Amino acid sequence: MYRTTGGRARGVLGAVVMAAVLTAAGCGSGSDTPDATPGSGTGTSSPKGSASSLGWEFEHIADFHGEISDLAVLAEDDVWAVASENSVQGADPYLLHFDGARWKREELPDALGTTDYPPVFEEIGDAALWLRPRTTGTTGGANAWAQWDGTRWTAVPDPPPASAGDLEATAPDDIWALTAEQTARHWDGARWTSYQLPYTAADLAVAGPDDVWAVGSRSTGPGTETGNGERYAQPASMHWDGTSWKPVDTPLARFEEPIPPEPSAGLGQVVVLDSGEVRAYGINSFNHGEVEPEPTDEYIRLRRDGDTWVDQEPAPDRCAARTPVGQDDNGLFLEGNWYLTDEGRCVKITRHRLPVSTGAGKSSNQSLWLSEIHRIPGTDEWLGGGHVQVNQSGDPFSAPVVVRLKRGG
């Protein structure tokens, strides 16, 4: 499962990594090309065949100001979104549900308890959907989760016994969750088993029952000394082989001398491609603003080649700094509404402007920010959830939207 930074908490390291990436790239998990429209030039070559003319079209525009923070697509006629409406009291979260005919607003299920933050969806295998609190701040401190069975919401009988960060599931009886910086828990259908991880973990990915990866950072061992008394966190990776979690040799990251202040390197994302290849993404950064001239942050892009981590082939143009949020048969969807084809072409996914009936002026500056995208099961179409940020004089606002990916001929 792929997640953007807005779709799931990835821990402190993941937030730091992604903040640095987005600052350097000049964008977020949305569009950095204001007012782009389908068919407009982007300065990059268009891929041939089924990946040509990629464009988002509006599937649903909510009639309030706010955003969609998460999306789950179980079927063409069973789509769920976590929406938050801006109000004087702050963000008011609730659910939107599409049943194939219309979108309907629904309150958060009672089984979830009370939470101050928008909850998070977790798709469990092919048929189950869980809704969990983003933090443990539920009424009475209870860790209450809800599950959708296609008809109604009920309580998850045995949620993880702690606040979960990243969670990955291949089936209802094979679920992994990060519940602390160095703790992973596994559900086998009967119980949660806790495992101590070798290093601090920010993200995990499941390649198979006995093939699970976690990435993060370490603060001890080779490369963690700078020579001036500062610690230099290094990228770290770990692997579950069906018996235990073991540390995996991971390339060091290091600035040339003089090393800038408070250096830190780590991995914030790991993904398993449909081919089975494992890839990891991170950054080598430091505390900016203390020295001149400053070095440039360095992106870490690794892939498994047999038993070794090696550098990925660099992505071209605007795709170089971006990380995957999804995959189809022709390439990778990247954060910021970009697409990297299997042939190595970097393509901007275009989009429409909001209609003026929403209150968006004809000359307003509009950008699409997607928190989540999912393939519609059984199709080659994708839905994305997020918001359009409208910047205009006197009345800026954000419009919650669900968009559908269309491909040209």
TORKOL-4160 file (C-alpha; in steps of 0.2 Angstrom, whole numbers, padded with zeros to 4 digits, m for minus):
409
<pt num="1" X="0000" Y="0000" Z="0000"/>
<pt num="2" X="0006" Y="0017" Z="m0004"/>
<pt num="3" X="0003" Y="0032" Z="0007"/>
<pt num="4" X="0007" Y="0051" Z="0005"/>
<pt num="5" X="0013" Y="0060" Z="0019"/>
<pt num="6" X="m0004" Y="0066" Z="0023"/>
<pt num="7" X="m0012" Y="0049" Z="0023"/>
<pt num="8" X="m0003" Y="0041" Z="0038"/>
<pt num="9" X="0008" Y="0047" Z="0052"/>
<pt num="10" X="0025" Y="0040" Z="0049"/>
<pt num="11" X="0034" Y="0046" Z="0065"/>
<pt num="12" X="0046" Y="0060" Z="0068"/>
<pt num="13" X="0059" Y="0054" Z="0056"/>
<pt num="14" X="0047" Y="0053" Z="0042"/>
<pt num="15" X="0040" Y="0070" Z="0045"/>
<pt num="16" X="0057" Y="0077" Z="0045"/>
<pt num="17" X="0062" Y="0068" Z="0029"/>
<pt num="18" X="0047" Y="0073" Z="0020"/>
<pt num="19" X="0047" Y="0091" Z="0026"/>
<pt num="20" X="0065" Y="0093" Z="0019"/>
<pt num="21" X="0060" Y="0085" Z="0003"/>
<pt num="22" X="0045" Y="0096" Z="0000"/>
<pt num="23" X="0055" Y="0112" Z="0005"/>
<pt num="24" X="0068" Y="0108" Z="m0008"/>
<pt num="25" X="0056" Y="0103" Z="m0021"/>
<pt num="26" X="0045" Y="0118" Z="m0019"/>
<pt num="27" X="0029" Y="0109" Z="m0017"/>
<pt num="28" X="0019" Y="0096" Z="m0006"/>
<pt num="29" X="0009" Y="0081" Z="m0010"/>
<pt num="30" X="m0002" Y="0092" Z="m0022"/>
<pt num="31" X="0002" Y="0102" Z="m0037"/>
<pt num="32" X="0016" Y="0115" Z="m0039"/>
<pt num="33" X="0010" Y="0121" Z="m0056"/>
<pt num="34" X="m0005" Y="0133" Z="m0052"/>
<pt num="35" X="m0019" Y="0133" Z="m0064"/>
<pt num="36" X="m0013" Y="0119" Z="m0075"/>
<pt num="37" X="m0026" Y="0112" Z="m0086"/>
<pt num="38" X="m0027" Y="0095" Z="m0095"/>
<pt num="39" X="m0018" Y="0097" Z="m0111"/>
<pt num="40" X="m0007" Y="0111" Z="m0106"/>
<pt num="41" X="0012" Y="0110" Z="m0109"/>
<pt num="42" X="0023" Y="0107" Z="m0094"/>
<pt num="43" X="0040" Y="0107" Z="m0101"/>
<pt num="44" X="0042" Y="0088" Z="m0100"/>
<pt num="45" X="0039" Y="0075" Z="m0114"/>
<pt num="46" X="0023" Y="0065" Z="m0114"/>
<pt num="47" X="0024" Y="0046" Z="m0113"/>
<pt num="48" X="0017" Y="0036" Z="m0127"/>
<pt num="49" X="0002" Y="0023" Z="m0126"/>
<pt num="50" X="m0009" Y="0021" Z="m0110"/>
<pt num="51" X="0002" Y="0034" Z="m0100"/>
<pt num="52" X="m0001" Y="0048" Z="m0111"/>
<pt num="53" X="m0012" Y="0063" Z="m0107"/>
<pt num="54" X="m0014" Y="0059" Z="m0089"/>
<pt num="55" X="m0026" Y="0071" Z="m0080"/>
<pt num="56" X="m0037" Y="0072" Z="m0065"/>
<pt num="57" X="m0056" Y="0076" Z="m0067"/>
<pt num="58" X="m0067" Y="0081" Z="m0053"/>
<pt num="59" X="m0077" Y="0066" Z="m0046"/>
<pt num="60" X="m0085" Y="0076" Z="m0031"/>
<pt num="61" X="m0083" Y="0093" Z="m0025"/>
<pt num="62" X="m0090" Y="0095" Z="m0007"/>
<pt num="63" X="m0101" Y="0109" Z="m0003"/>
<pt num="64" X="m0091" Y="0116" Z="0012"/>
<pt num="65" X="m0074" Y="0123" Z="0015"/>
<pt num="66" X="m0061" Y="0111" Z="0022"/>
<pt num="67" X="m0051" Y="0095" Z="0016"/>
<pt num="68" X="m0051" Y="0077" Z="0013"/>
<pt num="69" X="m0037" Y="0069" Z="0023"/>
<pt num="70" X="m0040" Y="0051" Z="0019"/>
<pt num="71" X="m0048" Y="0040" Z="0006"/>
<pt num="72" X="m0053" Y="0021" Z="0004"/>
<pt num="73" X="m0059" Y="0013" Z="m0012"/>
<pt num="74" X="m0066" Y="m0004" Z="m0009"/>
<pt num="75" X="m0076" Y="m0004" Z="m0025"/>
<pt num="76" X="m0083" Y="0008" Z="m0038"/>
<pt num="77" X="m0099" Y="0009" Z="m0027"/>
<pt num="78" X="m0091" Y="0008" Z="m0010"/>
<pt num="79" X="m0079" Y="0023" Z="m0008"/>
<pt num="80" X="m0076" Y="0031" Z="0009"/>
<pt num="81" X="m0067" Y="0048" Z="0013"/>
<pt num="82" X="m0062" Y="0056" Z="0030"/>
<pt num="83" X="m0067" Y="0075" Z="0028"/>
<pt num="84" X="m0065" Y="0090" Z="0039"/>
<pt num="85" X="m0075" Y="0105" Z="0038"/>
<pt num="86" X="m0067" Y="0122" Z="0044"/>
<pt num="87" X="m0077" Y="0131" Z="0057"/>
<pt num="88" X="m0074" Y="0143" Z="0071"/>
<pt num="89" X="m0072" Y="0128" Z="0083"/>
<pt num="90" X="m0058" Y="0121" Z="0072"/>
<pt num="91" X="m0059" Y="0106" Z="0060"/>
<pt num="92" X="m0074" Y="0095" Z="0062"/>
<pt num="93" X="m0071" Y="0078" Z="0055"/>
<pt num="94" X="m0084" Y="0066" Z="0048"/>
<pt num="95" X="m0086" Y="0053" Z="0034"/>
<pt num="96" X="m0091" Y="0055" Z="0016"/>
<pt num="97" X="m0098" Y="0039" Z="0008"/>
<pt num="98" X="m0101" Y="0035" Z="m0011"/>
<pt num="99" X="m0113" Y="0020" Z="m0014"/>
<pt num="100" X="m0112" Y="0021" Z="m0033"/>
<pt num="101" X="m0126" Y="0034" Z="m0034"/>
<pt num="102" X="m0122" Y="0048" Z="m0023"/>
<pt num="103" X="m0111" Y="0055" Z="m0009"/>
<pt num="104" X="m0118" Y="0056" Z="0008"/>
<pt num="105" X="m0111" Y="0063" Z="0024"/>
<pt num="106" X="m0110" Y="0052" Z="0039"/>
<pt num="107" X="m0105" Y="0055" Z="0057"/>
<pt num="108" X="m0090" Y="0045" Z="0064"/>
<pt num="109" X="m0095" Y="0028" Z="0070"/>
<pt num="110" X="m0099" Y="0026" Z="0088"/>
<pt num="111" X="m0087" Y="0011" Z="0089"/>
<pt num="112" X="m0072" Y="0023" Z="0085"/>
<pt num="113" X="m0075" Y="0033" Z="0101"/>
<pt num="114" X="m0071" Y="0052" Z="0102"/>
<pt num="115" X="m0056" Y="0059" Z="0094"/>
<pt num="116" X="m0050" Y="0076" Z="0092"/>
<pt num="117" X="m0041" Y="0073" Z="0075"/>
<pt num="118" X="m0047" Y="0066" Z="0058"/>
<pt num="119" X="m0046" Y="0047" Z="0059"/>
<pt num="120" X="m0036" Y="0036" Z="0047"/>
<pt num="121" X="m0042" Y="0022" Z="0036"/>
<pt num="122" X="m0033" Y="0005" Z="0035"/>
<pt num="123" X="m0038" Y="m0007" Z="0021"/>
<pt num="124" X="m0036" Y="m0025" Z="0028"/>
<pt num="125" X="m0034" Y="m0037" Z="0014"/>
<pt num="126" X="m0047" Y="m0036" Z="0000"/>
<pt num="127" X="m0063" Y="m0035" Z="0010"/>
<pt num="128" X="m0061" Y="m0026" Z="0026"/>
<pt num="129" X="m0059" Y="m0008" Z="0031"/>
<pt num="130" X="m0053" Y="m0002" Z="0048"/>
<pt num="131" X="m0055" Y="0016" Z="0054"/>
<pt num="132" X="m0043" Y="0021" Z="0068"/>
<pt num="133" X="m0039" Y="0036" Z="0078"/>
<pt num="134" X="m0024" Y="0046" Z="0072"/>
<pt num="135" X="m0018" Y="0047" Z="0091"/>
<pt num="136" X="m0023" Y="0038" Z="0107"/>
<pt num="137" X="m0033" Y="0054" Z="0112"/>
<pt num="138" X="m0050" Y="0045" Z="0113"/>
<pt num="139" X="m0062" Y="0046" Z="0127"/>
<pt num="140" X="m0056" Y="0038" Z="0143"/>
<pt num="141" X="m0039" Y="0034" Z="0134"/>
<pt num="142" X="m0047" Y="0019" Z="0126"/>
<pt num="143" X="m0039" Y="0013" Z="0110"/>
<pt num="144" X="m0055" Y="0010" Z="0100"/>
<pt num="145" X="m0055" Y="0006" Z="0081"/>
<pt num="146" X="m0070" Y="0003" Z="0070"/>
<pt num="147" X="m0072" Y="m0009" Z="0055"/>
<pt num="148" X="m0084" Y="m0008" Z="0040"/>
<pt num="149" X="m0091" Y="m0025" Z="0034"/>
<pt num="150" X="m0100" Y="m0018" Z="0019"/>
<pt num="151" X="m0116" Y="m0015" Z="0028"/>
<pt num="152" X="m0112" Y="m0007" Z="0045"/>
<pt num="153" X="m0098" Y="m0001" Z="0056"/>
<pt num="154" X="m0094" Y="m0011" Z="0072"/>
<pt num="155" X="m0079" Y="m0011" Z="0084"/>
<pt num="156" X="m0063" Y="m0020" Z="0080"/>
<pt num="157" X="m0062" Y="m0033" Z="0093"/>
<pt num="158" X="m0043" Y="m0033" Z="0095"/>
<pt num="159" X="m0034" Y="m0017" Z="0089"/>
<pt num="160" X="m0016" Y="m0015" Z="0092"/>
<pt num="161" X="m0012" Y="m0012" Z="0111"/>
<pt num="162" X="m0004" Y="0005" Z="0108"/>
<pt num="163" X="m0005" Y="0019" Z="0096"/>
<pt num="164" X="m0001" Y="0014" Z="0079"/>
<pt num="165" X="0010" Y="0023" Z="0066"/>
<pt num="166" X="0012" Y="0014" Z="0050"/>
<pt num="167" X="0001" Y="m0001" Z="0047"/>
<pt num="168" X="0002" Y="m0014" Z="0033"/>
<pt num="169" X="m0010" Y="m0029" Z="0030"/>
<pt num="170" X="m0010" Y="m0042" Z="0017"/>
<pt num="171" X="m0025" Y="m0051" Z="0025"/>
<pt num="172" X="m0036" Y="m0050" Z="0041"/>
<pt num="173" X="m0024" Y="m0063" Z="0049"/>
<pt num="174" X="m0007" Y="m0055" Z="0043"/>
<pt num="175" X="m0005" Y="m0037" Z="0050"/>
<pt num="176" X="0010" Y="m0027" Z="0054"/>
<pt num="177" X="0010" Y="m0011" Z="0064"/>
<pt num="178" X="0024" Y="0001" Z="0071"/>
<pt num="179" X="0018" Y="0006" Z="0088"/>
<pt num="180" X="0034" Y="0014" Z="0094"/>
<pt num="181" X="0050" Y="0020" Z="0087"/>
<pt num="182" X="0058" Y="0003" Z="0090"/>
<pt num="183" X="0043" Y="m0009" Z="0092"/>
<pt num="184" X="0033" Y="m0018" Z="0079"/>
<pt num="185" X="0018" Y="m0029" Z="0082"/>
<pt num="186" X="0011" Y="m0043" Z="0072"/>
<pt num="187" X="m0007" Y="m0049" Z="0071"/>
<pt num="188" X="m0010" Y="m0067" Z="0066"/>
<pt num="189" X="m0028" Y="m0068" Z="0068"/>
<pt num="190" X="m0028" Y="m0073" Z="0086"/>
<pt num="191" X="m0016" Y="m0061" Z="0095"/>
<pt num="192" X="m0004" Y="m0047" Z="0094"/>
<pt num="193" X="0015" Y="m0051" Z="0096"/>
<pt num="194" X="0027" Y="m0038" Z="0100"/>
<pt num="195" X="0045" Y="m0037" Z="0093"/>
<pt num="196" X="0059" Y="m0026" Z="0097"/>
<pt num="197" X="0067" Y="m0018" Z="0081"/>
<pt num="198" X="0086" Y="m0016" Z="0079"/>
<pt num="199" X="0084" Y="0002" Z="0075"/>
<pt num="200" X="0072" Y="0017" Z="0075"/>
<pt num="201" X="0059" Y="0014" Z="0062"/>
<pt num="202" X="0048" Y="0026" Z="0052"/>
<pt num="203" X="0040" Y="0015" Z="0039"/>
<pt num="204" X="0037" Y="m0003" Z="0034"/>
<pt num="205" X="0032" Y="m0013" Z="0019"/>
<pt num="206" X="0026" Y="m0031" Z="0017"/>
<pt num="207" X="0033" Y="m0041" Z="0002"/>
<pt num="208" X="0027" Y="m0058" Z="0009"/>
<pt num="209" X="0023" Y="m0068" Z="0025"/>
<pt num="210" X="0041" Y="m0070" Z="0029"/>
<pt num="211" X="0048" Y="m0055" Z="0020"/>
<pt num="212" X="0044" Y="m0038" Z="0028"/>
<pt num="213" X="0055" Y="m0022" Z="0028"/>
<pt num="214" X="0056" Y="m0008" Z="0040"/>
<pt num="215" X="0067" Y="0008" Z="0037"/>
<pt num="216" X="0073" Y="0022" Z="0048"/>
<pt num="217" X="0089" Y="0028" Z="0056"/>
<pt num="218" X="0102" Y="0023" Z="0069"/>
<pt num="219" X="0112" Y="0034" Z="0081"/>
<pt num="220" X="0126" Y="0022" Z="0085"/>
<pt num="221" X="0138" Y="0012" Z="0075"/>
<pt num="222" X="0148" Y="0016" Z="0060"/>
<pt num="223" X="0147" Y="0034" Z="0053"/>
<pt num="224" X="0137" Y="0041" Z="0068"/>
<pt num="225" X="0152" Y="0052" Z="0074"/>
<pt num="226" X="0157" Y="0069" Z="0066"/>
<pt num="227" X="0173" Y="0071" Z="0075"/>
<pt num="228" X="0167" Y="0087" Z="0084"/>
<pt num="229" X="0156" Y="0078" Z="0097"/>
<pt num="230" X="0140" Y="0079" Z="0087"/>
<pt num="231" X="0130" Y="0063" Z="0083"/>
<pt num="232" X="0127" Y="0060" Z="0065"/>
<pt num="233" X="0111" Y="0049" Z="0063"/>
<pt num="234" X="0113" Y="0036" Z="0048"/>
<pt num="235" X="0101" Y="0027" Z="0037"/>
<pt num="236" X="0095" Y="0010" Z="0044"/>
<pt num="237" X="0085" Y="m0004" Z="0037"/>
<pt num="238" X="0078" Y="m0020" Z="0045"/>
<pt num="239" X="0071" Y="m0036" Z="0039"/>
<pt num="240" X="0059" Y="m0049" Z="0045"/>
<pt num="241" X="0063" Y="m0067" Z="0039"/>
<pt num="242" X="0048" Y="m0076" Z="0047"/>
<pt num="243" X="0058" Y="m0079" Z="0063"/>
<pt num="244" X="0065" Y="m0062" Z="0069"/>
<pt num="245" X="0070" Y="m0044" Z="0064"/>
<pt num="246" X="0088" Y="m0042" Z="0059"/>
<pt num="247" X="0098" Y="m0027" Z="0055"/>
<pt num="248" X="0103" Y="m0025" Z="0037"/>
<pt num="249" X="0119" Y="m0017" Z="0030"/>
<pt num="250" X="0113" Y="0000" Z="0024"/>
<pt num="251" X="0124" Y="0013" Z="0014"/>
<pt num="252" X="0131" Y="0027" Z="0025"/>
<pt num="253" X="0127" Y="0045" Z="0020"/>
<pt num="254" X="0139" Y="0059" Z="0024"/>
<pt num="255" X="0142" Y="0077" Z="0019"/>
<pt num="256" X="0160" Y="0082" Z="0014"/>
<pt num="257" X="0170" Y="0091" Z="0026"/>
<pt num="258" X="0167" Y="0103" Z="0034"/>
<pt num="259" X="0152" Y="0094" Z="0040"/>
<pt num="260" X="0137" Y="0106" Z="0043"/>
<pt num="261" X="0129" Y="0108" Z="0060"/>
<pt num="262" X="0117" Y="0095" Z="0067"/>
<pt num="263" X="0118" Y="0083" Z="0052"/>
<pt num="264" X="0106" Y="0069" Z="0051"/>
<pt num="265" X="0102" Y="0056" Z="0038"/>
<pt num="266" X="0088" Y="0043" Z="0038"/>
<pt num="267" X="0076" Y="0033" Z="0027"/>
<pt num="268" X="0057" Y="0038" Z="0029"/>
<pt num="269" X="0049" Y="0027" Z="0016"/>
<pt num="270" X="0050" Y="0009" Z="0010"/>
<pt num="271" X="0040" Y="0002" Z="m0004"/>
<pt num="272" X="0038" Y="m0015" Z="m0013"/>
<pt num="273" X="0035" Y="m0014" Z="m0032"/>
<pt num="274" X="0024" Y="m0026" Z="m0041"/>
<pt num="275" X="0039" Y="m0034" Z="m0048"/>
<pt num="276" X="0045" Y="m0038" Z="m0030"/>
<pt num="277" X="0059" Y="m0025" Z="m0030"/>
<pt num="278" X="0061" Y="m0016" Z="m0013"/>
<pt num="279" X="0065" Y="0003" Z="m0014"/>
<pt num="280" X="0069" Y="0015" Z="0000"/>
<pt num="281" X="0069" Y="0034" Z="0001"/>
<pt num="282" X="0076" Y="0046" Z="0013"/>
<pt num="283" X="0087" Y="0062" Z="0015"/>
<pt num="284" X="0104" Y="0068" Z="0022"/>
<pt num="285" X="0101" Y="0085" Z="0029"/>
<pt num="286" X="0106" Y="0097" Z="0043"/>
<pt num="287" X="0101" Y="0112" Z="0053"/>
<pt num="288" X="0100" Y="0125" Z="0040"/>
<pt num="289" X="0104" Y="0144" Z="0043"/>
<pt num="290" X="0120" Y="0142" Z="0054"/>
<pt num="291" X="0134" Y="0142" Z="0041"/>
<pt num="292" X="0138" Y="0150" Z="0024"/>
<pt num="293" X="0139" Y="0143" Z="0011"/>
<pt num="294" X="0127" Y="0129" Z="0015"/>
<pt num="295" X="0129" Y="0112" Z="0006"/>
<pt num="296" X="0113" Y="0105" Z="m0003"/>
<pt num="297" X="0102" Y="0092" Z="0005"/>
<pt num="298" X="0105" Y="0075" Z="m0002"/>
<pt num="299" X="0092" Y="0063" Z="m0007"/>
<pt num="300" X="0094" Y="0045" Z="m0003"/>
<pt num="301" X="0087" Y="0033" Z="m0016"/>
<pt num="302" X="0090" Y="0014" Z="m0013"/>
<pt num="303" X="0085" Y="m0002" Z="m0021"/>
<pt num="304" X="0088" Y="m0020" Z="m0016"/>
<pt num="305" X="0099" Y="m0029" Z="m0029"/>
<pt num="306" X="0101" Y="m0047" Z="m0022"/>
<pt num="307" X="0107" Y="m0046" Z="m0005"/>
<pt num="308" X="0113" Y="m0028" Z="m0006"/>
<pt num="309" X="0107" Y="m0010" Z="m0006"/>
<pt num="310" X="0112" Y="0000" Z="m0022"/>
<pt num="311" X="0108" Y="0017" Z="m0028"/>
<pt num="312" X="0092" Y="0019" Z="m0039"/>
<pt num="313" X="0094" Y="0025" Z="m0057"/>
<pt num="314" X="0091" Y="0044" Z="m0054"/>
<pt num="315" X="0074" Y="0050" Z="m0060"/>
<pt num="316" X="0074" Y="0065" Z="m0072"/>
<pt num="317" X="0068" Y="0083" Z="m0071"/>
<pt num="318" X="0055" Y="0087" Z="m0057"/>
<pt num="319" X="0053" Y="0068" Z="m0053"/>
<pt num="320" X="0071" Y="0067" Z="m0045"/>
<pt num="321" X="0065" Y="0073" Z="m0028"/>
<pt num="322" X="0048" Y="0065" Z="m0027"/>
<pt num="323" X="0043" Y="0048" Z="m0019"/>
<pt num="324" X="0030" Y="0035" Z="m0024"/>
<pt num="325" X="0012" Y="0036" Z="m0019"/>
<pt num="326" X="0006" Y="0022" Z="m0031"/>
<pt num="327" X="0010" Y="0011" Z="m0045"/>
<pt num="328" X="0001" Y="0005" Z="m0061"/>
<pt num="329" X="0006" Y="m0006" Z="m0076"/>
<pt num="330" X="0016" Y="0008" Z="m0084"/>
<pt num="331" X="0025" Y="0017" Z="m0070"/>
<pt num="332" X="0025" Y="0026" Z="m0053"/>
<pt num="333" X="0013" Y="0039" Z="m0047"/>
<pt num="334" X="0024" Y="0052" Z="m0037"/>
<pt num="335" X="0019" Y="0065" Z="m0024"/>
<pt num="336" X="0015" Y="0082" Z="m0031"/>
<pt num="337" X="0004" Y="0075" Z="m0045"/>
<pt num="338" X="0019" Y="0068" Z="m0056"/>
<pt num="339" X="0021" Y="0052" Z="m0065"/>
<pt num="340" X="0037" Y="0042" Z="m0069"/>
<pt num="341" X="0035" Y="0030" Z="m0083"/>
<pt num="342" X="0044" Y="0014" Z="m0084"/>
<pt num="343" X="0054" Y="0021" Z="m0098"/>
<pt num="344" X="0060" Y="0035" Z="m0087"/>
<pt num="345" X="0050" Y="0049" Z="m0093"/>
<pt num="346" X="0044" Y="0062" Z="m0080"/>
<pt num="347" X="0026" Y="0068" Z="m0084"/>
<pt num="348" X="0015" Y="0081" Z="m0075"/>
<pt num="349" X="m0003" Y="0075" Z="m0071"/>
<pt num="350" X="m0014" Y="0089" Z="m0077"/>
<pt num="351" X="m0030" Y="0095" Z="m0068"/>
<pt num="352" X="m0045" Y="0106" Z="m0071"/>
<pt num="353" X="m0049" Y="0122" Z="m0062"/>
<pt num="354" X="m0064" Y="0123" Z="m0050"/>
<pt num="355" X="m0080" Y="0130" Z="m0057"/>
<pt num="356" X="m0084" Y="0148" Z="m0053"/>
<pt num="357" X="m0100" Y="0141" Z="m0044"/>
<pt num="358" X="m0089" Y="0136" Z="m0030"/>
<pt num="359" X="m0084" Y="0154" Z="m0027"/>
<pt num="360" X="m0067" Y="0152" Z="m0035"/>
<pt num="361" X="m0063" Y="0167" Z="m0046"/>
<pt num="362" X="m0058" Y="0166" Z="m0064"/>
<pt num="363" X="m0041" Y="0173" Z="m0060"/>
<pt num="364" X="m0038" Y="0164" Z="m0043"/>
<pt num="365" X="m0023" Y="0154" Z="m0040"/>
<pt num="366" X="m0028" Y="0136" Z="m0038"/>
<pt num="367" X="m0018" Y="0121" Z="m0033"/>
<pt num="368" X="m0023" Y="0103" Z="m0031"/>
<pt num="369" X="m0016" Y="0094" Z="m0015"/>
<pt num="370" X="m0020" Y="0075" Z="m0014"/>
<pt num="371" X="m0018" Y="0066" Z="0003"/>
<pt num="372" X="m0022" Y="0049" Z="m0004"/>
<pt num="373" X="m0024" Y="0040" Z="m0021"/>
<pt num="374" X="m0031" Y="0022" Z="m0024"/>
<pt num="375" X="m0034" Y="0011" Z="m0039"/>
<pt num="376" X="m0052" Y="0007" Z="m0041"/>
<pt num="377" X="m0053" Y="m0012" Z="m0039"/>
<pt num="378" X="m0054" Y="m0021" Z="m0056"/>
<pt num="379" X="m0051" Y="m0006" Z="m0066"/>
<pt num="380" X="m0036" Y="0004" Z="m0073"/>
<pt num="381" X="m0043" Y="0020" Z="m0065"/>
<pt num="382" X="m0038" Y="0029" Z="m0049"/>
<pt num="383" X="m0047" Y="0040" Z="m0037"/>
<pt num="384" X="m0038" Y="0054" Z="m0027"/>
<pt num="385" X="m0044" Y="0063" Z="m0011"/>
<pt num="386" X="m0038" Y="0080" Z="m0005"/>
<pt num="387" X="m0042" Y="0098" Z="m0008"/>
<pt num="388" X="m0040" Y="0112" Z="m0020"/>
<pt num="389" X="m0032" Y="0127" Z="m0012"/>
<pt num="390" X="m0039" Y="0143" Z="m0019"/>
<pt num="391" X="m0029" Y="0159" Z="m0016"/>
<pt num="392" X="m0038" Y="0175" Z="m0021"/>
<pt num="393" X="m0040" Y="0192" Z="m0014"/>
<pt num="394" X="m0053" Y="0194" Z="0000"/>
<pt num="395" X="m0059" Y="0176" Z="0000"/>
<pt num="396" X="m0046" Y="0162" Z="0000"/>
<pt num="397" X="m0053" Y="0144" Z="0004"/>
<pt num="398" X="m0050" Y="0126" Z="0002"/>
<pt num="399" X="m0062" Y="0115" Z="m0007"/>
<pt num="400" X="m0063" Y="0096" Z="m0002"/>
<pt num="401" X="m0062" Y="0086" Z="m0018"/>
<pt num="402" X="m0062" Y="0068" Z="m0025"/>
<pt num="403" X="m0054" Y="0067" Z="m0042"/>
<pt num="404" X="m0053" Y="0053" Z="m0055"/>
<pt num="405" X="m0038" Y="0049" Z="m0066"/>
<pt num="406" X="m0042" Y="0049" Z="m0084"/>
<pt num="407" X="m0030" Y="0044" Z="m0098"/>
<pt num="408" X="m0030" Y="0051" Z="m0116"/>
<pt num="409" X="m0027" Y="0040" Z="m0131"/>
